[in-house]
Amino acid sequence: MLKQHRELSMSIRRTIENNEEAGIRPSKTYQSFVAAAGGHRELNFIEKDVKNYITREVRNVSEQEDAKEFGKYLLRMKEKNPNFFFELQLEEDQSIKLVFWADARSRAAFEYFGDVISFDTTYNTNRYNLVCGSFVGVNHHGQSTLLGCSLMKNEEIESFKWLFQCWLRCMGGNAPKGFLTDQCASMKKALEACMPTTIHRWCIWHIMKKIPSKLNRYKGHADIEQEMSQDVWNSHSKDSFDRNWNDFLLNFGLADNKWLSGYSVYDVGEQVSSSIFNKFVVTYDSVAAEVKCECLLFESRGILCRHALSVLSFEQASQVSPRYILERWSKKVKRRHTHIKSSHDEPLMEPRSKRFNQLVFRSQNICKFASESEELTTILHRAYDNVMAEMEALKAKRKGTSLSHEDANLESVNELQSPPRIRTRGRPKNRLGSKLEKQIANGTKKKKTKVLSEVKVMFFKFVAIEFIFLVNRLANV
């Protein structure tokens, strides 16, 4: 099929745009067109046309426009919900340095799930190398819930200070009880300055993830990793962890390793009375109605373990202290954030695309009704022909009409089309001159031709004379 014969209709383009937004691959989109048409030969385009349209039209956002489009996105989200929060810090050249944003649902969810926050910066954007950070909490189903996002040009102390202060303003100035991060020194100093009352801890996942890179140089590093994981995950008290950890460092000769020697366990409260249940020590204070188990299920999940409940039953406690019934697990709590919709952007469509979608939606019902019988189908075809003729006549009247500043509007401007692009071979032709320029050029050309002719005549006369003179001279000899 020749290129000039290939064309993507309006309906085909809208389908491609919708499929691209839904994450459907171009090859699958093309195969759906083939199946609907009944074969490749029934289509007036090929798969390459679909891919070119996606690259040229759908994804055609230049690097210079990325920041502008991002700013427009934030404004659109703010218009949809006034509680959408965002702040930007710019460089002197107006380029983005720091950005933070959180939607209304995230801000409302912080009221219920903002006691412990995890902040992660292990992602980078691929084009601008901006550090992507996420504030994450845990909801009442044990699932991660997003409480804010950020983009950072660097990971300096001042950048983290700006970000944490911005996040606190977004959340009403309420600092969380606990804050989990990786082992970044800049984060630690920024947290100490912005949230002095918040308990800062390192994320165990990040620590365990570094084991291969930190211990690969040691002989038998596989055994070291296995023993370290055993001590970390299966030590149920401070004393057992300290004992197991010291034995681990001595057995493998790692006492001088700075990375490993820096870890320790924090002190726990003084025990009043203890009971042993399934090898877990459960501490119960009948006066303060406090219960604590070595398995630390309540400390990690917020739910009392069966060991603690068994001790309370054995001690004939009439009720569980309210401190062990967290609000996040209560059915009586009406969580406000569940009534707030998440902020989703809508694709910006041109007026023509909107009109097309509306017409397609309405025509579906008409076509469904008309397809019930041949008579109804004939009536619809006749109506289509009449409407098409009327629209073509109206369009012909509007061709070539002028557009002035007095009657121009957004809709009329959006209908303007670029002149047809003409492909040329080789060097582009010169600009077409005016009639006067052509006359001057032709007159100059004639003068040059006349002078050149006179020069040629004189040259031939001179050659002829020289030739006759040479012949006479040879004859006399």
C-alpha positions as CSV (number, residue, x, y, z in Angstrom):
1,M,0.0,0.0,0.0
2,L,1.4,3.4,-1.1
3,K,2.0,5.9,1.7
4,Q,-0.2,8.6,0.0
5,H,-3.1,6.1,0.2
6,R,-2.8,5.3,3.9
7,E,-4.9,7.3,6.3
8,L,-6.1,7.2,10.0
9,S,-9.7,8.2,10.4
10,M,-11.1,10.1,13.3
11,S,-12.5,7.0,15.0
12,I,-9.3,5.1,14.5
13,R,-7.3,7.9,16.1
14,R,-9.6,8.2,19.1
15,T,-9.4,4.4,19.6
16,I,-5.6,4.6,19.5
17,E,-5.5,7.4,22.1
18,N,-7.8,5.5,24.4
19,N,-5.9,2.3,24.1
20,E,-2.6,4.1,24.7
21,E,-4.0,5.7,27.9
22,A,-5.2,2.3,29.1
23,G,-1.7,0.9,28.6
24,I,-2.5,-1.4,25.6
25,R,0.5,-2.0,23.3
26,P,0.4,-0.6,19.7
27,S,0.6,-4.1,18.3
28,K,-2.4,-5.3,20.2
29,T,-4.3,-2.1,19.1
30,Y,-3.5,-2.8,15.5
31,Q,-4.6,-6.5,15.8
32,S,-7.9,-5.4,17.2
33,F,-8.5,-3.2,14.1
34,V,-7.6,-6.2,11.9
35,A,-10.0,-8.4,13.7
36,A,-12.8,-5.8,13.5
37,A,-12.2,-5.2,9.7
38,G,-11.9,-8.8,8.8
39,G,-8.2,-8.8,7.6
40,H,-5.2,-6.7,6.9
41,R,-6.4,-5.9,3.3
42,E,-9.5,-4.3,4.6
43,L,-7.6,-1.6,6.4
44,N,-6.2,1.5,4.7
45,F,-3.2,1.7,7.1
46,I,-0.5,-0.5,8.5
47,E,0.8,-1.2,12.0
48,K,3.7,1.3,11.5
49,D,1.1,4.1,11.0
50,V,-0.4,3.3,14.5
51,K,3.1,3.4,16.1
52,N,4.0,6.6,14.3
53,Y,0.8,8.3,15.4
54,I,1.4,7.4,19.0
55,T,5.0,8.7,18.9
56,R,4.1,11.9,16.9
57,E,0.8,12.9,18.5
58,V,0.1,11.1,21.7
59,R,3.5,11.3,23.2
60,N,4.6,14.5,21.6
61,V,5.7,16.5,24.6
62,S,9.1,18.1,24.3
63,E,11.5,18.4,27.2
64,Q,11.1,22.1,27.4
65,E,7.3,21.7,28.0
66,D,7.6,19.0,30.7
67,A,7.9,21.5,33.6
68,K,5.0,23.6,32.2
69,E,2.8,20.5,31.8
70,F,3.6,19.4,35.3
71,G,2.7,22.8,36.6
72,K,-0.6,22.7,34.7
73,Y,-1.3,19.3,36.1
74,L,-0.9,20.6,39.7
75,L,-3.2,23.5,38.9
76,R,-5.9,21.2,37.5
77,M,-5.7,19.0,40.6
78,K,-6.1,22.1,42.7
79,E,-9.1,23.3,40.7
80,K,-10.8,19.9,41.2
81,N,-10.3,19.8,44.9
82,P,-9.1,22.9,46.9
83,N,-7.5,20.6,49.5
84,F,-5.0,19.5,47.0
85,F,-1.6,20.7,48.3
86,F,1.6,21.4,46.4
87,E,4.7,23.6,46.8
88,L,7.6,24.2,44.5
89,Q,11.1,25.6,45.1
90,L,12.8,27.0,41.9
91,E,16.3,27.8,40.9
92,E,17.3,31.3,39.7
93,D,16.7,30.2,36.1
94,Q,13.1,29.1,37.1
95,S,14.0,25.4,36.8
96,I,12.5,23.0,39.3
97,K,14.6,22.3,42.4
98,L,12.2,20.8,44.9
99,V,8.5,19.8,44.6
100,F,6.0,18.3,47.1
101,W,2.4,17.4,46.5
102,A,-0.4,15.5,48.3
103,D,-4.1,15.1,47.4
104,A,-7.0,15.7,49.7
105,R,-7.5,12.0,50.4
106,S,-3.9,11.6,51.5
107,R,-4.2,14.6,53.9
108,A,-7.4,13.1,55.4
109,A,-5.8,9.7,55.7
110,F,-3.0,11.1,57.8
111,E,-5.4,11.8,60.6
112,Y,-5.9,8.0,61.0
113,F,-2.7,6.5,59.8
114,G,-0.1,9.1,60.5
115,D,1.4,7.6,63.6
116,V,4.3,5.9,61.9
117,I,5.6,7.1,58.5
118,S,8.1,5.5,56.1
119,F,10.0,7.9,53.8
120,D,11.7,6.3,50.8
121,T,14.0,7.9,48.2
122,T,15.3,4.8,46.3
123,Y,13.8,5.9,43.0
124,N,15.1,8.3,40.3
125,T,13.3,9.8,37.3
126,N,15.0,8.6,34.2
127,R,15.3,11.8,32.2
128,Y,16.1,14.6,34.7
129,N,17.7,12.4,37.5
130,L,15.4,13.9,40.1
131,V,15.1,12.0,43.3
132,C,11.5,10.8,43.8
133,G,10.5,10.5,47.5
134,S,7.3,9.0,48.9
135,F,5.7,9.4,52.4
136,V,3.9,6.1,53.2
137,G,1.7,5.0,56.1
138,V,-0.1,1.7,56.9
139,N,-3.9,1.6,56.9
140,H,-6.4,-0.5,58.9
141,H,-6.0,-3.4,56.4
142,G,-2.2,-3.5,56.8
143,Q,-1.8,-2.0,53.3
144,S,0.5,0.9,52.3
145,T,-1.3,4.2,51.9
146,L,0.4,7.2,50.1
147,L,0.7,10.4,52.2
148,G,2.6,12.6,49.8
149,C,5.2,12.6,47.0
150,S,8.2,14.7,46.2
151,L,10.9,15.4,43.6
152,M,14.3,16.6,44.7
153,K,17.3,17.8,42.7
154,N,19.7,16.7,45.4
155,E,19.8,15.0,48.8
156,E,21.4,17.7,50.9
157,I,20.4,18.6,54.5
158,E,18.7,21.9,53.4
159,S,16.7,20.1,50.8
160,F,15.3,17.5,53.3
161,K,14.6,20.3,55.8
162,W,12.5,22.2,53.2
163,L,10.7,18.9,52.3
164,F,9.9,17.8,55.9
165,Q,8.7,21.3,56.9
166,C,6.5,21.5,53.8
167,W,5.1,18.0,54.6
168,L,4.4,19.1,58.2
169,R,2.5,22.2,56.9
170,C,0.5,20.0,54.6
171,M,-0.5,17.7,57.5
172,G,-1.5,20.5,59.8
173,G,1.8,20.7,61.8
174,N,1.3,17.3,63.4
175,A,4.5,15.3,63.5
176,P,4.3,11.5,63.5
177,K,5.3,9.4,66.5
178,G,7.8,7.3,64.4
179,F,9.7,7.9,61.2
180,L,11.4,5.2,59.2
181,T,14.1,6.0,56.6
182,D,17.2,4.5,55.1
183,Q,20.7,5.2,56.6
184,C,21.0,8.6,55.0
185,A,22.9,11.0,57.3
186,S,21.3,14.1,55.7
187,M,17.8,12.7,56.5
188,K,18.8,12.1,60.1
189,K,20.0,15.7,60.7
190,A,17.0,17.2,58.9
191,L,14.6,15.1,61.0
192,E,16.3,16.1,64.2
193,A,15.8,19.7,63.2
194,C,12.3,19.5,61.9
195,M,10.7,16.8,64.1
196,P,12.7,16.7,67.4
197,T,10.0,14.7,69.3
198,T,9.6,12.0,66.6
199,I,11.4,8.7,67.1
200,H,13.7,8.0,64.1
201,R,14.5,4.4,63.1
202,W,16.3,2.8,60.2
203,C,14.2,0.6,57.9
204,I,15.2,-3.0,58.4
205,W,14.5,-3.8,54.8
206,H,17.1,-1.3,53.6
207,I,19.6,-2.7,56.1
208,M,19.1,-6.3,55.1
209,K,19.3,-5.3,51.4
210,K,22.8,-4.0,51.9
211,I,24.2,-7.3,53.3
212,P,25.5,-8.7,50.0
213,S,27.4,-5.5,49.1
214,K,28.8,-5.1,52.6
215,L,29.8,-8.7,53.3
216,N,30.7,-10.2,49.9
217,R,34.5,-9.7,50.5
218,Y,34.4,-12.0,53.5
219,K,35.1,-15.7,53.1
220,G,31.9,-17.7,53.7
221,H,29.7,-14.7,53.2
222,A,26.7,-16.9,52.6
223,D,26.9,-18.4,56.1
224,I,27.4,-14.9,57.5
225,E,24.2,-13.7,55.8
226,Q,22.2,-16.7,57.0
227,E,23.4,-16.3,60.6
228,M,22.8,-12.6,60.6
229,S,19.2,-13.0,59.4
230,Q,18.6,-15.6,62.0
231,D,19.7,-13.3,64.8
232,V,17.8,-10.3,63.5
233,W,14.4,-12.0,62.9
234,N,14.4,-14.6,65.7
235,S,15.7,-12.6,68.8
236,H,12.7,-11.9,71.0
237,S,14.3,-9.7,73.6
238,K,17.1,-7.2,74.1
239,D,19.2,-9.6,76.1
240,S,18.8,-12.5,73.6
241,F,19.7,-10.2,70.7
242,D,22.7,-8.7,72.4
243,R,23.9,-12.2,73.3
244,N,23.3,-13.6,69.8
245,W,24.8,-10.6,68.1
246,N,28.0,-10.6,70.1
247,D,28.4,-14.4,69.5
248,F,27.8,-13.7,65.7
249,L,30.5,-11.0,65.6
250,L,33.1,-13.2,67.5
251,N,32.4,-16.4,65.6
252,F,32.9,-14.8,62.2
253,G,35.6,-12.3,63.2
254,L,33.5,-9.3,62.5
255,A,34.1,-7.3,65.7
256,D,36.1,-4.7,63.7
257,N,33.5,-4.2,61.0
258,K,32.2,-0.6,61.5
259,W,29.0,-1.3,59.6
260,L,28.0,-4.2,61.8
261,S,29.3,-2.9,65.1
262,G,27.0,0.1,65.0
263,Y,23.7,-1.9,65.6
264,S,22.2,-2.4,69.0
265,V,18.8,-2.9,70.6
266,Y,17.0,-0.2,72.6
267,D,16.1,-0.7,76.3
268,V,12.7,-1.9,77.3
269,G,10.7,-1.1,80.4
270,E,11.2,-2.9,83.7
271,Q,9.2,-6.1,84.1
272,V,6.9,-6.5,87.0
273,S,5.7,-10.1,86.7
274,S,6.4,-12.6,84.0
275,S,4.7,-15.7,82.6
276,I,6.1,-18.1,80.0
277,F,3.8,-19.2,77.3
278,N,5.1,-21.2,74.3
279,K,8.6,-20.1,75.0
280,F,7.6,-16.4,74.9
281,V,7.9,-14.4,78.1
282,V,4.7,-12.4,78.8
283,T,4.9,-9.5,81.3
284,Y,1.7,-8.5,83.1
285,D,1.2,-5.6,85.5
286,S,-2.2,-6.0,87.2
287,V,-2.1,-2.5,88.8
288,A,-1.4,-0.6,85.5
289,A,-3.3,-3.2,83.4
290,E,-0.3,-3.5,81.1
291,V,0.7,-6.7,79.3
292,K,3.8,-7.2,77.1
293,C,4.9,-10.2,75.1
294,E,8.3,-11.0,73.7
295,C,6.8,-11.7,70.2
296,L,6.1,-8.0,70.0
297,L,3.1,-8.5,67.8
298,F,1.3,-5.5,69.4
299,E,4.4,-3.3,68.9
300,S,4.7,-4.2,65.2
301,R,1.0,-4.7,64.2
302,G,-1.0,-3.0,66.9
303,I,-2.9,-6.2,67.7
304,L,-2.6,-8.2,71.0
305,C,-1.1,-11.6,70.4
306,R,-2.7,-14.9,71.6
307,H,0.1,-15.2,74.3
308,A,-1.0,-11.9,75.9
309,L,-4.7,-12.8,75.7
310,S,-4.0,-16.1,77.3
311,V,-2.3,-14.5,80.2
312,L,-5.1,-12.0,80.6
313,S,-7.6,-14.9,80.6
314,F,-5.4,-16.7,83.2
315,E,-5.3,-13.6,85.4
316,Q,-9.1,-13.3,85.0
317,A,-8.9,-9.8,83.7
318,S,-12.5,-8.6,83.2
319,Q,-11.6,-6.4,80.2
320,V,-8.7,-5.4,77.9
321,S,-7.2,-1.9,78.6
322,P,-8.4,0.7,76.0
323,R,-4.8,1.4,75.2
324,Y,-4.6,-2.0,73.3
325,I,-7.7,-1.2,71.2
326,L,-6.3,1.1,68.5
327,E,-8.6,3.5,66.7
328,R,-7.4,2.3,63.3
329,W,-9.0,-1.2,64.0
330,S,-12.3,0.0,65.4
331,K,-15.4,-0.5,63.3
332,K,-17.2,2.5,65.0
333,V,-14.8,5.1,63.6
334,K,-16.1,6.9,60.5
335,R,-13.0,7.5,58.5
336,R,-13.4,10.8,56.6
337,H,-10.8,10.0,53.9
338,T,-13.0,7.1,52.5
339,H,-15.5,9.7,51.4
340,I,-12.9,11.7,49.4
341,K,-12.1,10.6,45.9
342,S,-8.5,10.2,44.9
343,S,-7.3,12.9,42.5
344,H,-7.1,11.6,39.0
345,D,-6.2,13.7,36.0
346,E,-8.4,13.7,32.9
347,P,-6.9,13.7,29.4
348,L,-7.2,17.1,27.7
349,M,-9.2,16.7,24.5
350,E,-9.7,19.1,21.7
351,P,-13.3,20.4,21.0
352,R,-13.3,18.3,17.9
353,S,-12.5,15.1,19.9
354,K,-15.2,15.9,22.5
355,R,-17.8,16.4,19.8
356,F,-16.8,13.2,18.1
357,N,-17.1,11.2,21.4
358,Q,-20.6,12.7,22.0
359,L,-21.7,11.9,18.5
360,V,-20.4,8.3,18.7
361,F,-22.2,7.8,22.0
362,R,-25.5,9.0,20.7
363,S,-25.3,7.1,17.4
364,Q,-24.8,3.8,19.1
365,N,-28.4,3.8,20.4
366,I,-29.7,4.8,17.0
367,C,-27.7,2.1,15.2
368,K,-28.8,-0.5,17.7
369,F,-32.4,0.4,17.1
370,A,-32.1,0.5,13.3
371,S,-30.3,-2.9,13.1
372,E,-33.4,-4.7,14.2
373,S,-34.9,-4.8,10.7
374,E,-34.0,-4.1,7.1
375,E,-36.6,-1.4,6.8
376,L,-35.3,0.5,9.8
377,T,-31.7,0.2,8.4
378,T,-32.9,1.6,5.0
379,I,-34.5,4.6,6.8
380,L,-31.3,5.3,8.7
381,H,-29.2,5.1,5.5
382,R,-31.5,7.6,3.8
383,A,-31.4,9.9,6.7
384,Y,-27.6,9.7,6.8
385,D,-27.4,10.5,3.1
386,N,-29.6,13.6,3.5
387,V,-27.7,14.9,6.6
388,M,-24.4,14.3,4.9
389,A,-25.4,16.3,1.8
390,E,-26.6,19.1,4.0
391,M,-23.4,19.2,6.0
392,E,-21.2,19.2,2.9
393,A,-23.2,22.1,1.5
394,L,-22.7,24.1,4.7
395,K,-19.0,23.3,4.7
396,A,-18.6,24.4,1.1
397,K,-20.1,27.8,1.9
398,R,-17.7,28.3,4.8
399,K,-14.6,27.5,2.6
400,G,-12.3,30.5,2.1
401,T,-14.2,32.8,4.5
402,S,-12.0,35.4,6.2
403,L,-11.4,35.4,10.0
404,S,-10.9,38.7,11.7
405,H,-10.2,39.7,15.3
406,E,-13.8,40.9,15.6
407,D,-15.5,37.5,15.0
408,A,-12.7,35.1,15.9
409,N,-13.2,32.8,18.9
410,L,-11.5,29.8,20.4
411,E,-13.5,27.3,18.5
412,S,-12.9,28.9,15.1
413,V,-9.1,29.1,15.9
414,N,-9.0,25.5,16.8
415,E,-10.4,24.6,13.4
416,L,-7.5,26.2,11.6
417,Q,-5.3,23.7,9.7
418,S,-1.7,23.9,8.5
419,P,-1.1,24.2,4.8
420,P,-0.4,20.8,3.1
421,R,3.2,19.8,3.5
422,I,5.0,19.2,0.1
423,R,7.9,16.8,0.0
424,T,10.7,17.9,-2.4
425,R,13.8,16.1,-3.6
426,G,17.3,17.5,-3.3
427,R,18.0,21.2,-2.6
428,P,14.9,23.3,-1.8
429,K,13.8,25.6,-4.6
430,N,14.4,29.4,-4.4
431,R,11.6,31.7,-3.4
432,L,9.1,32.6,-6.1
433,G,9.7,36.2,-7.1
434,S,7.2,38.9,-8.0
435,K,6.3,39.9,-11.7
436,L,8.6,43.0,-11.5
437,E,11.5,40.9,-10.3
438,K,11.0,38.4,-13.1
439,Q,11.0,41.2,-15.7
440,I,14.2,42.7,-14.3
441,A,15.8,39.3,-14.2
442,N,14.8,38.6,-17.8
443,G,16.1,42.0,-19.0
444,T,19.4,41.4,-17.4
445,K,19.6,37.9,-18.9
446,K,18.9,39.3,-22.4
447,K,21.7,42.0,-22.1
448,K,24.2,39.3,-20.9
449,T,23.2,37.1,-23.9
450,K,23.6,40.0,-26.4
451,V,27.1,41.0,-25.1
452,L,28.2,37.4,-25.1
453,S,27.1,37.0,-28.7
454,E,29.1,40.1,-29.8
455,V,32.2,38.8,-28.0
456,K,31.8,35.4,-29.8
457,V,31.6,37.1,-33.3
458,M,34.7,39.2,-32.7
459,F,36.6,36.2,-31.4
460,F,35.7,34.1,-34.5
461,K,36.7,37.1,-36.8
462,F,40.1,37.3,-35.1
463,V,40.6,33.6,-35.5
464,A,39.7,33.7,-39.2
465,I,42.2,36.5,-39.9
466,E,45.0,34.8,-38.1
467,F,44.3,31.6,-40.0
468,I,44.4,33.4,-43.5
469,F,47.6,35.1,-42.5
470,L,49.2,31.8,-41.5
471,V,48.2,30.1,-44.8
472,N,49.6,33.0,-47.0
473,R,52.9,32.9,-45.1
474,L,53.3,29.1,-45.6
475,A,52.5,29.5,-49.3
476,N,55.3,32.1,-49.8
477,V,57.8,29.7,-48.1
